[in-house]
């Protein structure tokens, strides 16, 4: 360690005093100075040099001194302060940020002429105490606690790359479907670097072992690059490394499990129960045992589910229900009348289907009970009753001396409460100046009438939300009065209450009207809207003239009238004198979803006053059918193309916002040659064997989540195998399959053509892909130039003439030990012309021929023996 001694000013002055013979300093001062000198020397021997040496100013305002910069992690002296006047007390204080002092302390004793600011703990640029982009510790040195003469300091700290990235998980796992579309994000890993400098916390991600099936982006996302195959690789295990610019790193484990999407979705329960009161519409909120929910049966795939109603029993109530295709929420859209129903129980059969495969479904039943509501008044069985009684009779058996027996007819009339009260106006307003207000003053009187008679026509008035603190409503007279003299009202106020008129029928019927009371401080009033903004909505594609909504403004006095005018979108909307807004044209949500209108209200004052309100109008979506980008598609494929070979991708779009990504593609039933991926519209080969030279035309269908669909035609030209060239490689099938894109590129660059590999298979037809001592993989390929497919003979000739260049190109992909040969025409596994089959048939035919020849020879010899025996017997008889 280098010894560095920095003398304080007081120590130097003592030495100079001795040198000049000036020894006027007393003994105490001399001892303090010597002790300070010794302490300074010891501190600097231990901690090396301070970051800076300064002097303190205790007589006038001083400027801020910057110290550093110094790397984070530093421990030791920060500042050596000298020239402290005798008798001065120096203290370390905060400068704006008290948190900064947690890193610093002051070494000073009263009477010292020097002081040292040093660290209490290592400096940290990542500490959460810096509220600006600069990492600066700020503090003040005060003389005798006098803020007038503060000595400000700024210690600049350099951030160093001293933190490693850290993953938020030590293990990531994701299950994906084998049918997952290419370019889809499968999994995302996340690591964070605590360094504050952007250059130091910028991370790069890598993974091992690498595979062509996935790529890993700099943001930590695993992207699918090739279609997954459960039978080839059912599970992937990777180690992911996050590394910063300095090489600091952290690792995590990733597991990606491939699943076959072969299970149907399922409901959590097969039977759900719900109840709905008659005369009520809306979502069925209380469904037992729990809300309706279905999920994908394949663990980890969790394909999106759509819900629909398949049937309702009794069928006459089919239109009364609707189910949200996305959430499964069941709702009543047309209310029921329990008195007209034979049974209160209704069964709603619902279905859940996967969006990627509409044939994968699950079923459940919702039993809905319609509850009775007391919505009918009692009825007499007849409207007139006749009663006969003896006049002046006092008992059952009393005789009238006059013998007059008149008949009294009593008519009992029953009035149904079938009319609700009606207000004379739907809204009533009044204005009053505060200076004119007094308690119980009548502002206005409501008037409502009921066409019924008797008690049914009696009306009681009330505010539906209870009395206002400033307004009262007389229940019998309908008078709206003030509850105080309004002395507490200090600004213009508009009170809005909903008045309700209720009759005395059973059940009671009611009507409402709006009550607006304008309380003004002075008479300089103006027109004002009841709300500064309004929100309305309407369905798209409706005919012009549809009512959007109503705005309402008040002039503040009954003496003035209010008129309305649109300031924006006059070409699409209109407004009448009552503030009701109408459409003048059909609106299309796909063109524009929101319209912001400015509505101006003007009164009849002189001069007139005006006010403006904003009206937000949302155009709601109405389901429209999807559309294909083309009415006809055309593609070609070879008859020897293997299963899952892509042919063409059809594309449809849904004009409804957000629905295009949820279209389901399908082919008519019975097509065994091709399949269509339901989510992406990718057409691929199932088996094209035997279709060489044939044009296959099929219809494709795109269906939106609400059942609307569109169709298009696809023509596939199936080419025979006459344009195919065959080569063999000394590498296992799985290695060759994995490197197919790289092989196509390498062969194409070497031969100068575009090369497509159509199939890869083992020469012995076995499924095993293990590396054996002798392995031979066959590859079929087609080469194309600007004029089309190149003749196989020409391709084979060029492969042989440029064999060294071809082998060198293949070595870059498959390794230096790769060998290839041009083969004569080979049939892929499963072909009817398999050589093994022909050999077996030939051997069997030969054996049959040999057996037939031997049988004929034996039969002929026995015939000859019988003839000779017959002749011998004949000769004996003649003798």
TAMO-V143608 format. One line per field, one symbol per residue. psi: psi as a letter, one per 30 degrees, with the letter a starting at -180 (. if undefined). burial: I if it has 16 or more other C-alpha atoms within 10 Angstrom, else O. A space follows every 10 residues. Layout:
BEGIN
psi = ???
burial = ???
END
This chain:
BEGIN
psi = kkkkkjklee eeeeeeeeef gjhfkleeee eeeeeeeeee eeefeegakl elkllkjgfl kllkkkkalk klfkkakekj kahkkkgkkk lklljejfff fffllkjkkk flfllkklkf lkkjffkhfj glfkikkklk kkjhgjfeik jkkjjkkkkl igkllkkfkf kkkkklkfgk kkgkkelklk lkkfkfkeef gklkkllkkl lfflljlfgg kkkkflklje fejfkkklkk kkkafgfkll llkkkjkkkk igkllklfkf klklkkklgk lakjejkkfl lkkllkfjkf ehkkkkklke lkkkffgeff lkkkfefgkk lkfklljefg kekfkkkjkl kkkkffjffj llllkjjkkj kkkigkllkl flfkkkkkkk kgkfaeikkk ffgkilkkjj kjkjjkigkl lklfkfkkll kkkeffklkg kkelkkkklk fllbfffkkk klkfglklff kkkkfefgkj lkfaggffkf lkkjkkljkk kklgljlkll lllkkkjjkk elfillkkkf kflkklllkl glllgkkeak lklkffkffl lklkkkflhf ffllkafggk klkflkkjef ekekkjkjkk kklgljllll lkkkjkkkjk kkklllklfk fkkklllkfg klkgkkeljl klkkfkkffe fgkkklllkf jgellkkeef gkklkejgkf gkgkkkklkl kkklfgfkll llkkkjjjka gfgkkklkkh lleeeeeege eeeeeeeeee fglkkkkfkk lkfgglfkgk klejkjkkkk lkkkaffakk keeeeeeeee fheeeeeeee efeflfgkkl kkllkkklkf kfhkeeeeee eeeeeeeeee eeeeeeeeee eeeeeeeeee eeeeeeef.
burial = OOOOIOIIII IOOIOOOOOO OOOOOOOOOI OIIOOIIOOI IOIIOOOIII IIOOIIIIOO OOOOOOIIOO OIOOOIIIII IIIIIOOIII IIIOIOOOOI IOOIIIOIOO IIIIIIIIIO OOIIIIOOIO OOOOIIIIII IIIOOOOOII IIIIIIIIII IOIIIIIOOO OIOOIIIIII IIOOIIIOIO IIIIIIIOOI IIIIIIIOOO OOOIIIOOOI IIIIIOOIOO OOOOOOOIOI IIIIOOOIII IIIIIIIIII IOOIIIIOIO IIIIIIOIOO IOIOOOIOOO IIOIIIIIOO IIIIIIIIIO OIOOOOIIOO IIIOIOOIII IIOOIIIIOO OOOIOIIIII IIIIIIIIOI IIIIIIIIII OOOOOOOOOO OOOOOOOOOI IOOOOOOOOO OOOOOOOOOO OOOOOOIOII IIIOOOOIII IIOIOOIOOO IIIIOIIIII OIOOOIIIII IIIOOOOOOO IIIOIOOIII IIIOIIOOOO OOOIOOIOII IIIIIOOIII IIIOIIIIII IOOOIIIIII OOOIOOIIII OOOOOIOIII IIIIIIIOOO IIIIIIOOOO OOIIIOOOIO IIIOOOIIIO OOIOIOIIII IIIOIOOOII IIIIIIIIII IOIIIIIIOO OOIOOOIIII IIOOIIIIOI IIIIIIIOII OIIIIIIOOO OOOIIIIIII IIIIIIIIIO IIOOOOOOOI IIIIIIOOII IIIIOIIIII IOIIIIIIII IIIIOIIOOI OIIIIIIIOI IOIIIIIIII IIIOOOOOOO OOOOIIIIII IIIIOOOOOI OIOOIIOOIO OOIOOIIIII IOIIOOOOII IIOOOIIIOO OOOOOOOOOO OOOOOOOOOO OOOOOOOOOO OOOOOOOOOO OOOOOOOOO
END
